[in-house]
Amino acid sequence: MRRLAERLGIRAPSLYKHLPDKAALEVAIIATGLEDLARALEAALGGEAEPLPALAAAYRAFALAHPHLYRLITDRPLPRDQLPAGVEDRAAVPLLRAVGDPVRARAVWAFAHGMVVLELARRFPPGTDPEIAWREGIAAFQARATAQPHEGPGTPPPR
């Protein structure tokens, strides 16, 4: 908290006028990060004939541009009970709209998250172009959706 206050040009006790503790600060940052991610994904949907590649690119760009924020949002259980109402769902809705099925949306999200984590950790072998794996993965999801729409029971949006 002291380092944050220094970066903001205020004294550490002043932070406590706005937030009771470090956990509350993390929740506020997560909420803001989810809102920023939602805006990026919503913008990616704008008028695309094939929204899935655009959403994947926006998700990847957000995570790679904000790796610490991305990890804070995704590396541990989400404090759902402390987040503003609807913020998590807003971040999930663009993918659900693009895919049309909650089960498939979760699978796409799992693929995208795994790819981002591998990129952030620099786990791809030297000389590997992750872009190729992204294209292949998204193409496989698109082909499957076209060939065999999911007919499972409806469930909540991906989380």
N, C-alpha and C positions, 0 to 999 in steps of 0.2 A: 504494500500500500504506500510505503514511503517513496519507493522509486516512481510509482505512478504519479503521486502528488508532485514530485520534482519535475517530471516531464510535463505536467499540466501547469506548472508554475504556481502551485499553491502549497499550503502546508498540509501534511498528512491528516491532522485532526479535521480539516475542512471536508475531506472525503466522507467522513462519518456523518456529516450533516445530510448527505444524500443517500448513503448506503450504510446499513448497519455493520457489514463485515465483508470479508473477501468472498465468501460464498455468494452473497447477494450481488457483488460486482460481477462475478462469473456468470450468474444467471442473466444479468442485464446485458453482458457482452454476447452471450449465446442468443438471446432474443433479438438483439440488433443484427447479429450475423445471420440468423434465419430470415429476418426481414430482407436483408441485403441479397441473400441467395434467392429468395422468392422473387424479388424484383428482376434479378438477372435471368431467372428461368422464365418469368412472364414475358420479358422482352424477347427472349429467344423464340417464343411461340408466335410472335407477331408475323402473320402472313406466310409462314413457311409451308410449302407444299408437303414436305416430309419433315415434320417437327422433331422426330427422335434424334437425328444427327445434330440438329441445332441445339436441342436440350443437352445432349451429351457434351457438346463443345462448350456450352455455357457453364455447365456443372464443373467440367475439368478446368476451365479458365478461372472460375471462382476459387476452386481449391488450390490451384497452383499459385495464384496471385496472393492468397491469404492462408498460407499453410498452418500457421499457429492457430488462427481462428477456426479453420476447418477441423483441425485436431481437437480443439476445445469443444466444438459442436458434436463431433462424432466418436471420440475415443472412449467415452464412458457413458453410463446411463444418463439419459436426458432428464433434467429436472422438470418433467412435464407439469407437475402440480404447482410450480412456481413461475412458469412462463405465462405471458399474456395469452388470453384465450384466442385461439385460432392461428397463432403464429406458426406452429408446426404444420398444421393442415395447409396453410397458405403456401408453404415451401413445397408441399407434396402435390398440390393440385395440378400444376403444369404437366408433370409427368403422367399423372393419372389421365388427364385430358388427352395427351398425345397417344397414350397406349390404349386407353379405353377399358382396361381391365386391372383391378387392384392386384391380383396375383402376379400378372406379368409385369406390372409396374414395380412391384417389390423385387422381382428378378432383375430387371434392368437397373434399378437403383443399387442392388447388391453388386452387379457387374461394375457399374461406374465407380462405386465406392472402393471396391477392390483394386481397380486400375489406378485410381488416384493414390491410394495408400502405397501401392508398389512404386509409383512414380515419385512420390514424396520421399520414400525411403531409399530411392535410387537402387531398387532391387532388380531392374532389368539388366541383363548381361551387357557388357560394353558393346557398342555398335548396334544395339537393338533400337529400332524406331517404334516407340510406344504408339505413335499415331496409327500404324498399321494394325496393331492389336485392337485399338479403339474402333477403327473402321470395320474390321472383321466382326467384332462382337456386336456392334450396333446393326450391321447388315444381317447377322444371324437372327437377331430379335425381330427385325423388320420382316425377314422372309418367313419366319415362323408365324408371325401375326397375320400375314397375308395368306399363308397356306392353311392355317388352322386356328381360327379365332378361339380363344378360351371360352368355355361355357360353364365354368365353375360358379358356385354361389358367390354373391356379392359380399365383399368385406370392406372394412375401412381403408382409406388411402394408405399408401406406403409410409412407413415411419423410419 
